[in-house]
Amino acid sequence: MQPSSLTALGGTHALALPSARPLAVGLGGMALFGFALRTAVTHEGFSLTHLGWAVSLPAVALLAWALCLPALYILWATRQPGLGASQCVQAALEAVHTLGLSLASTTPLLWFFAATAPESRIASPLAFLFTVLALVAGGHTFTQALQRFGASFAGSTRIAFLVLHAITFAQCAHSAGLSWR
């Protein structure tokens, strides 16, 4: 992600902000998948509920990161001297971008099965599999980004965080009324 910056008086860079474009792309991909997920699960045509799912899925993903990231930062900040809050947020933004792109890339397959075989039992498990794989890809991107910032993580730490994030995502999705069955 290329940072944008706010220039202070005198031409110096006062504050570097991450670009909003990757975040928007990630959230847009999740919204597209949320819309298709509603179609695949309920076998219905367009309704306002589809828009609700399109808004809820990105909101759930952001909420899961908002709940997990502070816990991660508190635990790792004491063990990783070069790890700051800004690096954690930047890595999480990269993970959201990857999650959204992964989900968006599988949306045509989900729509295909929902449209060609609306009563088939394959669409819901397929949507669940796509979501799990996208969460794994996002978690991997997160740890890779932190490693670029100088953090080092054991495999067990990565798995523990991935499981924590996946459980938090599932709980938030359940609370929002999203379903994969």
N, C-alpha and C positions, 0 to 999 in steps of 0.2 A: 504494500500500500504506500503510495506516495503521499507524504504529508503536505498539507497546505499550511501556510503560516500567516499570522497577523503581524504586520510590520509596525513597529513602534516608531516614534519620532526619531529622526536621524537615520532611518534605514536599517536598524538592527532588528533581528527577529525576536520579538518578545515572547511569542507563544507558538509552538508548533502543534497543529491539530491534525489528526488523521483525516484522510479524505473520506467524505461521506458516500462517495460513489460505490465502493465495494460493499458497504453496509446496505445501501439501497438495493443493490443487485441481489445480495443474499436474502434480504427480507422479501423482495419481489419474487424470487424463486420459491421461497417457502409459501408465499401467498398463492402462487399458481398451483403448487402441490396441494395445499389445503383445499382449494376449490375442486381439484380432481379427486382428492381423497373423499370428499363428500359424495361425489358422483359414484365412485367405486364402491363405497360402503352401503349407501342407501338405494342405489339403482334408480334414482329419481332424475328427472330433468332439472333444469335451472330453477332455483328458488332463492329467496333472500337468505335462507340458511346457508347456502353455498358461500355467500359473501361473508357471513359470520365466521365460517371455518377458514376462509381466506385471510381474515384479519386475526383470528385466534391462533393459528399455527405460528406465525412470526412472533406474536406476543408471548406465546408459551416458550418459544426458544429463547427470547430475550430474558424472560423471567427466570428461566432455568439458569442462564448465565449469571444473572444478577444475584441469585441465591448461592450459587456455587463458587463464584470467583472470590468473594471476600474470605470465605473459609480457606480456599486454596492459598490466597495471598498471605493470610495470617500464619498458616502452617509453614509455607515455604520461605517467607521473608526472613525468618530466623535462621534458616539453613542455607539460603542462597544469598550471599551478600550483594551480588550485583543485580538482583531481581527487584525491580521497583513496581509500583502500582501502574505506572504508565505502560511498562512492558507487558504486564498482565492484561491490561485493557486492550492494547494493540493486538496481542495474540488472540484474545477472545473475539475481536472484530474480524480477524482473519479466519477464525473457526466458523463464525456466523456466515461469512462469505462462502466458505467451502460447503457448509451445510446447505445453504440456499442453492448453490450451483448444482450440488449433487441431487437434491430433490427436484429441481427444475429439469435436469437432464433425464430423469426417469418419468416425468409427467406424461410424455407422449405414450409410453408403454402402458401406463396406468389407464389413460383415456382409451387406448386401443382395446384393452380387455374389458373395460366398463362399457364401451359402445358395441363391441362385437359379440360379447357374451354377457349381457347384463345380469343374468341369473346364475352365472358361473360362480363357483366358490373360490376361484383363483385370485380375483382382484384384491380382496381384503388381505390375504396372507402376503401377496406380492407387495402391497402398499406398506405392510408392516416390515417386510424384509428391506425394502428401499429405505424406509425411515431409519432402521437400525444401522444399515450400512452407511447412511449419510451421517448419523451421529458418530460412528466410529471414525469416518473420514474427518469430520470436524474436530474430534478429540485428537487425532493424529496431527492435524494441522496446528492445533493449539500447542502441543508439546514441541513440535518442530520449530515453531516460531519462538518459543521461549528458549530453545537451545541456541537459536541464532543470536539471542540476546545474552548468551553466556550461562544460562542455567543448565544444570545437569540433573537428569532424572533416571532413576532405576526403573526397570520394566514394571515392577510391582507398584510403584508410585503412579505410573501412567495408567495401569489397569484400575487401580483404586479410584483415581479421579474420573476415568471414563465411566465406571460403574456408578459413582456418585452422581455424575452429570446425567446419565441415562435414567436413573431412578427419579431424580428431581424432574427431568423432562416428562417422564411418564406420569408422575403425580400431578404436575401442572396441567398436562393434557387431559387427564381424567377429570380434574376439577373444572376445566373449561368446557367439558362436554364433548371433547374430541374422542373418536373411537376408531379403531382399526378393524372392527368386526361388525 
